[in-house]
Amino acid sequence: MENGVLMQYFEWYLSPEPHLWTLLKKDALHLKEIGITAVWMPPAFKGIGGIHDVGYGVYDIYDLGEFDQKGTIRTKYGTKEEYRDAICALHEVGIQAYGDIVLNHKMGADANEFVKAYEVNQNNKNEVTSGEETIEVPTVFTFPKRQQVYSDFTWNWTCFDGIDYDILSKRHATFLFKDKHWDTQVDGENGNFDYLMGADIDFSNPHVVAELEDWAQWYLEVTGLDGFRLDAVKHIGAHFYKDLIRQLRQHYQKELFTVGEYWHGDVRRLCNYLNEVEGEVSLFDVPLHYHFYEASYANGNYDMAKIFDGTLVQIANDKAVTFVDNHDTQPSQGLQSWVADWFKPLAYALILLRKDGYPCIFYGDYYGIPYSQISGKSELLDCLLFLRKNYALGLQRDYFDDSSIIGWVRDGPQKSGLVCLMSDSVGGCKTMYVGLQYAGTYWYDALGNYKAHIQIDGQGNGVFIVNGGSVSVYIQANE
């Protein structure tokens, strides 16, 4: 899988109809044909929002669209059987399936209980700002409609560290339960960034950890997934996923590729997490996404030669999953940082046509986002994927020697080299060496942005041209 490509197969505003699992099953062969090797599927378990829950408002992780809970049997994406059918369809064409795992919190409890707790400072969760008080909290999860099928584990306040609402006083605040502590090995923002939302799961509780380990084995056996995308890992003690993923790999003797979402623009935070989990997971390259975002709104004043500086793909390329946008960065979302449309071809060339990183394509970029009147770029991405599969191979020579125009050459096997050249400002040219074996040959822009052919001289050099605010990818013309 030298040139594997992951696709995130959902965006935030997808309609519940038609069922996404059914669409994915029908789309499997097409995905294979365009060069997708793995699919990141959205969270498959029942959420508090019923058929409208994107999957992150977690209620019951054992309900994959099988039980009548939260007003629906199916999830937003379909039924349990449709989910398994979609995974089977991917496997039949040789595509791996990754499941989105959301274990940081639970929501939509079946009953409330009274708990002693302390209010903490929102800006420093380690600072207690109240005396001990009794609050009423939704922390009892019995899943009565499931009737203990698959698991008889009952969740109560002892399974959680804290919560953000007191029903008794109708007060929104962050509460830490008495005799509890926020998890360690989490992000240091706000003093301690264990708490994110809902009832915050206590990963120091051995009964909770055992239940989640049992669930993970059940989930793999029921679905046949090939790996995971881990949600909100900076809010969960690193030791938990380090141990869990290691145990699952040993038990099943499978690679179980796993990528975590550690949302931070400082690559040092990501590297620290990779050290804490001892390399058991990869991470999304959030700093690189922010570089794309910044460059796309810099009016041609971004230093393109430094586009990879301070990114995960530069520092730990074997652990970097590169991406342009996702469901959190799309318009109207909490982390909105949507890369400008004109820069999307440049950004996708930067993740798809280079040797480092594991690129992830976003459903909203490929198929569009009707909610935000955003059109899909399937034609562009199909072309880049074709080039990645057939030409973006072999040694790589970089020409990151200009603040505006940058490029690189890939050697490729059997005279199938590739030259990529891009500019965030005015157009121009760059002399680039492709190899003596190409002397006298003609090359053309496979993206069609520059129309004329380029001839390689006797020393194996070509003067390649790019238009302003554009990208060109040159390959050898048929002789």
Helices and strands as residue ranges (DSSP letters): E 6-8, H 20-34, E 38-41, E 46-47, G 50-52, E 58-60, H 80-92, E 96-101, E 105-106, E 111-121, E 124-128, E 133-140, G 157-159, E 160-166, E 171-177, E 199-201, H 206-223, E 227-230, G 233-235, H 238-252, E 257-260, H 267-276, E 282-284, H 286-296, G 304-306, H 312-315, G 317-319, E 320-323, G 341-343, H 344-352, E 358-362, H 363-367, G 370-372, H 378-390, E 396-399, E 405-410, E 418-423, E 428-433, G 436-438, E 442-445, E 454-455, E 461-466, E 470-476
